[in-house]
Amino acid sequence: MLESSMVSACYAYIQSNWNPRQVVCEVPFLSRCIDMVMVTPENETITIEFKIKNWRQAIEQAKNHKLGADRAYICLPSRKPSEALVQALEEEELGLFMYEPNNPDTIVRYLEAPKNDSKISAFASLLNEKVGCIANL
């Protein structure tokens, strides 16, 4: 399985089923790229970092996303998450999606990301600007 295939399948599913205001892939942010950024109908900015393995790296990247996002998630291929993974996500206040290609839902929320009250308004504006620019190309 390739990470890009996972992102593409989840993108298509989210576009068709979650009614986002916007959803954009590969958003430049703080000298990196966020795999996916979604703006909900309620104007919440949600980031998703996809990884096939190495969830620790995904957590580090998602922590940076929280500088500008209302909620930040990682997405991993479906499997029972380890206790260490769940504990790390809870400590960092991140959520978890599971990619389930054989499930009609494709991407399933396993752990809700709490609302991020510590985002920095300048970074939030930057992220929203990048999402808007990319969506309008």
Residue frames as qw, qx, qy, qz and C-alpha x, y, z in Angstrom:
[[0.000, 0.889, 0.457, 0.000, 0.00, 0.00, 0.00],
 [0.404, 0.289, -0.007, 0.868, 1.23, 3.47, -0.84],
 [0.095, -0.463, -0.444, 0.762, 0.54, 6.51, 1.31],
 [0.168, 0.187, -0.294, -0.922, -0.55, 8.44, -1.79],
 [0.341, -0.240, -0.810, -0.412, -3.19, 5.78, -2.54],
 [0.279, -0.484, -0.725, 0.404, -4.51, 6.06, 1.00],
 [0.014, -0.392, -0.130, 0.911, -4.71, 9.87, 0.73],
 [0.231, 0.035, -0.552, -0.800, -6.46, 9.69, -2.65],
 [0.343, -0.363, -0.850, -0.166, -9.08, 7.20, -1.47],
 [0.233, -0.528, -0.582, 0.573, -9.78, 9.20, 1.70],
 [0.029, 0.259, -0.124, -0.958, -9.95, 12.46, -0.27],
 [0.300, -0.149, -0.682, -0.650, -12.56, 11.02, -2.63],
 [0.363, -0.461, -0.803, 0.101, -14.58, 9.60, 0.26],
 [0.180, -0.467, -0.385, 0.776, -14.50, 12.85, 2.27],
 [0.113, 0.122, -0.320, -0.933, -15.47, 14.93, -0.78],
 [0.386, -0.211, -0.725, -0.530, -18.44, 12.67, -1.48],
 [0.548, -0.438, -0.713, -0.017, -19.68, 11.92, 2.01],
 [0.431, -0.413, -0.475, 0.647, -18.66, 14.49, 4.62],
 [0.105, 0.889, 0.376, 0.238, -19.86, 17.67, 2.91],
 [0.515, -0.418, -0.085, 0.744, -16.74, 19.73, 3.66],
 [0.194, 0.916, 0.055, -0.348, -16.58, 23.38, 2.71],
 [0.450, 0.746, -0.486, -0.067, -13.12, 22.61, 1.31],
 [0.872, -0.328, 0.331, 0.153, -10.68, 19.75, 1.30],
 [0.438, 0.824, -0.358, -0.006, -7.18, 20.15, -0.09],
 [0.948, -0.165, 0.039, 0.269, -4.15, 17.86, -0.27],
 [0.705, 0.098, 0.016, 0.702, -0.46, 18.73, 0.04],
 [0.078, -0.963, -0.158, -0.204, -0.84, 22.11, 1.72],
 [0.542, 0.343, -0.359, 0.678, 2.47, 23.92, 2.33],
 [0.492, -0.825, -0.100, -0.261, 2.80, 24.96, 5.96],
 [0.478, -0.795, 0.373, 0.000, 5.91, 25.96, 7.95],
 [0.138, 0.634, -0.728, -0.222, 8.41, 24.51, 5.46],
 [0.273, 0.010, 0.962, -0.008, 6.52, 21.19, 5.26],
 [0.438, -0.099, -0.503, -0.738, 3.38, 19.92, 3.55],
 [0.520, 0.005, 0.646, -0.559, 0.25, 18.83, 5.38],
 [0.177, 0.091, 0.931, 0.306, -1.19, 15.74, 3.68],
 [0.112, -0.572, -0.678, -0.449, -4.78, 16.96, 3.89],
 [0.031, 0.147, 0.387, -0.910, -6.60, 20.01, 5.23],
 [0.109, -0.548, -0.766, -0.318, -10.36, 20.10, 5.50],
 [0.149, -0.056, 0.239, -0.958, -12.55, 23.08, 6.31],
 [0.044, 0.400, 0.905, -0.140, -15.88, 22.00, 7.78],
 [0.054, -0.692, -0.512, -0.506, -19.22, 23.72, 7.18],
 [0.466, -0.837, -0.256, 0.128, -18.73, 25.22, 10.67],
 [0.292, 0.883, -0.264, 0.257, -15.40, 26.75, 9.48],
 [0.709, -0.580, 0.392, 0.089, -13.22, 24.45, 11.58],
 [0.480, 0.673, -0.557, -0.086, -9.84, 23.73, 10.04],
 [0.891, -0.277, 0.353, -0.072, -8.90, 20.06, 10.40],
 [0.281, 0.667, -0.668, -0.172, -5.56, 18.60, 9.37],
 [0.972, -0.080, 0.198, -0.100, -4.81, 14.96, 8.67],
 [0.040, 0.680, -0.719, -0.139, -1.34, 13.45, 8.50],
 [0.964, 0.127, -0.065, -0.223, -1.33, 10.05, 6.76],
 [0.057, -0.611, 0.789, -0.003, 1.24, 7.37, 7.48],
 [0.820, 0.086, -0.528, -0.206, 1.51, 3.72, 6.51],
 [0.794, -0.321, -0.393, 0.335, 3.79, 3.12, 9.50],
 [0.425, 0.070, -0.259, 0.865, 5.89, 5.17, 11.92],
 [0.239, -0.810, -0.497, -0.199, 3.04, 6.73, 13.86],
 [0.504, -0.602, -0.160, 0.599, 5.56, 8.58, 16.06],
 [0.282, -0.028, 0.332, 0.900, 6.66, 10.64, 13.08],
 [0.109, -0.586, -0.606, -0.526, 3.01, 11.31, 12.19],
 [0.423, -0.771, -0.424, 0.218, 2.40, 12.58, 15.72],
 [0.429, -0.402, 0.051, 0.807, 5.37, 14.97, 15.51],
 [0.116, 0.213, 0.488, 0.839, 4.08, 16.35, 12.22],
 [0.263, -0.677, -0.615, -0.306, 0.50, 16.68, 13.50],
 [0.441, -0.633, -0.325, 0.547, 1.75, 18.56, 16.57],
 [0.238, -0.174, 0.228, 0.928, 3.09, 21.21, 14.19],
 [0.079, -0.454, -0.654, -0.600, -0.26, 21.34, 12.40],
 [0.334, -0.703, -0.597, 0.197, -1.89, 22.33, 15.67],
 [0.284, -0.279, -0.052, 0.916, -0.13, 25.68, 15.44],
 [0.197, 0.111, -0.265, -0.937, -2.77, 26.68, 12.89],
 [0.405, -0.212, -0.778, -0.430, -5.51, 24.07, 12.98],
 [0.600, -0.397, 0.134, -0.681, -8.64, 23.74, 15.07],
 [0.892, -0.210, 0.370, -0.152, -8.19, 19.97, 15.22],
 [0.278, 0.619, -0.709, -0.194, -5.35, 17.71, 14.10],
 [0.944, -0.041, 0.251, -0.209, -5.47, 14.00, 13.26],
 [0.045, -0.437, 0.839, 0.321, -3.24, 11.26, 12.05],
 [0.876, 0.210, 0.019, -0.434, -4.58, 8.52, 9.80],
 [0.195, -0.428, 0.878, 0.088, -3.17, 4.99, 9.78],
 [0.526, 0.021, -0.747, -0.405, -4.14, 1.78, 8.00],
 [0.753, -0.408, -0.018, -0.516, -6.80, -0.04, 9.97],
 [0.627, 0.042, -0.725, 0.282, -5.54, -2.15, 12.83],
 [0.582, -0.737, -0.338, 0.060, -6.03, -2.23, 16.57],
 [0.179, 0.814, -0.296, 0.466, -4.06, 0.75, 17.86],
 [0.619, -0.029, -0.614, 0.488, -1.51, 0.00, 20.53],
 [0.440, -0.784, -0.377, 0.223, -1.92, 1.35, 24.03],
 [0.480, -0.353, 0.090, 0.798, 1.24, 3.43, 23.48],
 [0.147, 0.321, 0.484, 0.800, -0.25, 5.03, 20.36],
 [0.284, -0.750, -0.526, -0.281, -3.54, 5.92, 22.05],
 [0.532, -0.673, -0.231, 0.459, -1.73, 7.30, 25.09],
 [0.409, -0.142, 0.224, 0.873, 0.57, 9.44, 22.91],
 [0.003, 0.501, 0.528, 0.686, -2.38, 10.81, 20.95],
 [0.405, -0.789, -0.459, -0.038, -4.27, 11.68, 24.11],
 [0.547, -0.521, -0.086, 0.649, -1.21, 13.37, 25.63],
 [0.267, -0.082, 0.335, 0.900, -0.68, 15.47, 22.51],
 [0.375, 0.544, 0.404, -0.632, -4.42, 16.14, 22.08],
 [0.233, 0.318, -0.651, -0.649, -4.54, 14.62, 18.61],
 [0.814, 0.153, 0.287, -0.481, -7.18, 12.47, 16.98],
 [0.262, -0.247, 0.887, 0.290, -6.94, 9.22, 15.04],
 [0.762, 0.364, -0.072, -0.531, -8.59, 8.13, 11.83],
 [0.571, -0.162, 0.787, 0.168, -8.29, 4.61, 10.51],
 [0.424, 0.417, -0.499, -0.630, -8.10, 3.93, 6.80],
 [0.581, 0.057, 0.791, -0.183, -10.33, 0.97, 6.01],
 [0.207, 0.303, -0.583, -0.725, -10.29, 0.30, 2.24],
 [0.205, -0.174, -0.933, -0.241, -12.65, -2.68, 2.55],
 [0.019, 0.534, 0.660, -0.527, -15.17, -0.72, 4.63],
 [0.245, 0.736, 0.507, 0.376, -17.80, 1.34, 2.77],
 [0.224, -0.956, -0.128, 0.137, -16.82, 4.29, 5.01],
 [0.675, 0.569, -0.165, 0.440, -13.11, 4.17, 3.91],
 [0.265, 0.359, -0.454, 0.771, -11.96, 6.54, 6.70],
 [0.603, -0.603, -0.507, -0.128, -13.28, 5.98, 10.22],
 [0.115, -0.718, 0.356, -0.587, -12.78, 8.22, 13.27],
 [0.714, -0.147, -0.646, 0.227, -11.27, 6.09, 16.02],
 [0.441, -0.483, -0.400, 0.642, -10.33, 8.85, 18.46],
 [0.113, 0.927, 0.303, 0.191, -11.86, 12.35, 18.37],
 [0.475, 0.209, -0.172, 0.837, -9.38, 15.21, 18.29],
 [0.200, -0.726, -0.471, 0.459, -10.16, 17.76, 20.97],
 [0.235, 0.935, 0.155, 0.216, -10.71, 21.38, 19.95],
 [0.665, 0.050, -0.138, 0.732, -7.34, 23.13, 19.86],
 [0.173, -0.952, -0.251, 0.033, -7.53, 26.24, 22.00],
 [0.507, -0.660, 0.224, 0.507, -3.81, 26.97, 21.72],
 [0.641, 0.468, 0.354, 0.495, -3.51, 27.63, 17.98],
 [0.283, -0.443, 0.042, 0.850, -1.68, 30.79, 17.03],
 [0.437, 0.749, 0.342, -0.361, -3.83, 33.22, 15.07],
 [0.165, 0.731, -0.463, -0.474, -1.02, 34.21, 12.66],
 [0.131, -0.210, 0.940, 0.237, -0.42, 30.55, 11.80],
 [0.413, 0.465, 0.749, -0.229, -4.17, 29.88, 11.54],
 [0.375, 0.795, 0.023, -0.476, -4.47, 32.76, 9.06],
 [0.047, 0.566, -0.722, -0.395, -1.50, 31.44, 7.09],
 [0.282, 0.055, 0.956, 0.054, -2.98, 27.94, 6.93],
 [0.428, 0.637, 0.555, -0.321, -6.40, 29.23, 5.87],
 [0.264, 0.778, -0.263, -0.506, -4.77, 31.43, 3.23],
 [0.070, -0.371, 0.869, 0.320, -2.82, 28.45, 1.83],
 [0.365, 0.302, 0.876, -0.090, -5.94, 26.29, 1.71],
 [0.392, 0.762, 0.292, -0.424, -7.86, 29.03, -0.07],
 [0.146, 0.699, -0.502, -0.489, -5.08, 29.64, -2.58],
 [0.147, -0.169, 0.947, 0.230, -4.72, 25.97, -3.45],
 [0.385, 0.452, 0.774, -0.219, -8.48, 25.42, -3.66],
 [0.367, 0.802, 0.139, -0.451, -8.81, 28.30, -6.11],
 [0.168, -0.460, 0.679, 0.547, -6.15, 27.02, -8.56]]
